[in-house]
Amino acid sequence: MADVYYDEGNLEAAYFLYTKFILLFVEKLPNHPRYKSPELAKEKAKNKDKLRSVIFPRAEELKKTLKSQYEEVYGKWEAEEQAKREREELERKQAEEEEELQRRRAEEAAERQRQLAYMEEQAQLAQEEQQRLALEQQRLAILQQAKEEEERRRVEDEMRRVEQERRRQEDEQRREQERR
């Protein structure tokens, strides 16, 4: 049966059966009570020859071939696993970088928002200062007008007083002249 598996290319099953045959013939059969009987001597010799000439060499050949195949498969698997780990590491790093980029963008947006709020506050303060200055100018203009109006009144009052004084003096002079 092992030869059939070997011919079909099912090397694992063939190696398994060859190994099983070797174990039976080398380890188990010598312990059997009829193993040492003279009638089986011819068959034992035939099996020993077949074991030495065909089965051991073929089992060794299969062992080397299977080991080589397994090492190749293992090597491919190991390379795939390494590539998978590298891809996962790269994806992890990219995800971390993306998270860091998003965090920085959020920080920048928050900073721009703070700066915008500060600028708006400064603009409002400047506008309030301009309004205060305008109101102060209006107040000063009103005070100036009031001073000018007061000065004008004072001058007018002084002029009236002077005029009254002149008229009084004229009246006095006229009376004086009339008396004379």
C-alpha positions in Angstrom: 0.0 0.0 0.0 2.9 2.4 0.8 4.2 1.8 -2.8 0.8 2.7 -4.2 0.8 6.0 -2.2 4.4 6.6 -3.3 3.4 6.1 -7.0 0.4 8.4 -6.6 2.6 11.1 -5.1 1.0 11.0 -1.6 4.3 11.2 0.0 3.1 11.8 3.6 0.9 8.7 3.6 3.6 6.6 2.0 6.2 7.8 4.6 3.7 7.0 7.4 3.2 3.4 6.1 6.9 2.8 5.5 7.7 4.0 9.0 4.9 1.8 10.4 6.3 -1.2 8.6 9.8 -0.5 9.9 8.5 -0.2 13.5 6.5 -3.4 13.2 9.4 -5.3 11.6 12.2 -4.0 13.8 10.5 -3.5 17.2 7.4 -5.5 17.4 7.9 -8.7 15.4 11.1 -9.8 17.2 9.0 -10.0 20.4 6.4 -12.3 18.9 6.6 -15.9 20.1 6.6 -17.4 16.6 9.3 -15.0 15.3 12.1 -17.3 16.0 10.5 -20.4 14.5 12.5 -22.0 11.6 9.6 -22.0 9.1 9.6 -18.2 9.0 13.4 -17.9 8.4 13.0 -17.6 4.6 10.3 -14.9 4.9 12.3 -13.1 7.6 15.3 -13.0 5.3 13.2 -11.8 2.4 11.7 -9.1 4.5 15.1 -8.1 5.8 16.4 -7.8 2.3 13.4 -5.7 1.2 13.8 -3.6 4.3 17.5 -2.9 3.6 17.2 -2.5 -0.1 13.9 -0.7 -0.6 12.1 0.4 2.5 14.9 2.0 4.5 16.3 3.9 1.5 12.8 5.0 0.4 11.8 6.0 3.9 15.0 8.1 4.2 14.4 9.6 0.7 10.8 10.5 1.7 12.0 11.8 5.0 14.4 14.2 3.2 11.9 15.2 0.6 9.1 15.8 3.1 11.5 17.7 5.4 12.5 19.8 2.4 8.9 20.4 1.5 7.9 21.2 5.1 10.9 23.5 5.4 9.8 25.2 2.2 6.2 25.5 3.4 7.3 26.6 6.8 9.7 29.2 5.2 6.8 30.5 3.1 4.5 30.6 6.1 7.2 32.3 8.2 7.8 34.9 5.4 4.0 35.4 5.1 3.8 35.8 8.9 6.7 38.3 8.9 5.1 40.2 6.0 1.8 40.1 7.9 3.5 41.4 11.1 5.2 44.1 9.1 1.9 45.1 7.4 0.2 45.2 10.8 3.1 47.3 12.3 2.9 49.6 9.3 -0.8 49.9 9.6 -0.5 50.5 13.4 2.2 53.2 12.7 0.0 54.8 10.0 -3.0 54.8 12.4 -0.9 56.4 15.1 0.4 58.9 12.6 -3.1 59.6 11.5 -4.3 60.0 15.1 -1.3 62.3 15.7 -2.2 64.3 12.6 -5.8 64.6 13.7 -4.7 65.6 17.2 -2.4 68.3 15.8 -5.1 69.5 13.4 -7.5 69.8 16.3 -5.0 71.6 18.4 -4.3 74.0 15.4 -8.0 74.6 14.9 -8.4 75.3 18.6 -5.4 77.6 18.5 -6.8 79.4 15.5 -10.1 79.7 17.3 -8.4 81.2 20.4 -6.5 83.6 18.2 -9.7 84.6 16.4 -11.5 85.1 19.7 -8.6 87.2 20.9 -8.6 89.2 17.7 -12.3 89.8 18.0 -11.9 90.8 21.6 -9.1 93.2 20.7 -11.2 94.6 17.8 -14.1 95.1 20.2 -11.9 96.8 22.7 -10.5 99.1 20.0 -14.0 99.9 18.9 -15.0 100.6 22.5 -11.9 102.8 22.8 -12.8 104.7 19.6 -16.3 105.2 20.9 -15.0 106.4 24.3 -12.6 108.8 22.5 -15.4 110.1 20.3 -17.6 110.6 23.3 -14.7 112.4 25.1 -14.2 114.6 22.0 -18.0 115.4 22.0 -17.8 116.1 25.7 -14.8 118.4 25.2 -16.5 120.1 22.3 -19.6 120.7 24.4 -17.4 122.0 27.3 -15.6 124.3 24.8 -18.9 125.5 23.4 -20.1 126.1 27.0 -16.9 128.0 27.8 -17.2 130.0 24.6 -20.9 130.7 25.3 -20.0 131.8 28.8 -17.2 133.9 27.5 -19.5 135.5 25.0 -22.1 136.2 27.7 -19.5 137.6 29.9 -18.3 139.8 27.0 -21.8 140.8 26.2 -22.5 141.5 29.9 -19.3 143.5 30.1 -20.3 145.4 26.9 -23.7 146.1 28.3 -22.2 147.3 31.6 -19.8 149.4 29.7 -22.6 150.7 27.5 -24.7 151.4 30.6 -21.8 153.1 32.2 -21.2 155.2 29.1 -24.9 156.1 29.0 -25.0 156.9 32.6 -22.0 159.1 32.2 -23.5 160.8 29.2 -26.7 161.3 31.1 -24.8 162.8 33.9 -22.9 165.0 31.6 -26.1 166.1 30.0 -27.7 166.8 33.3 -24.6 168.6 34.3 -24.8 170.7 31.3 -28.4 171.3 31.7 -27.7 172.4 35.2 -25.3 174.9 34.0 
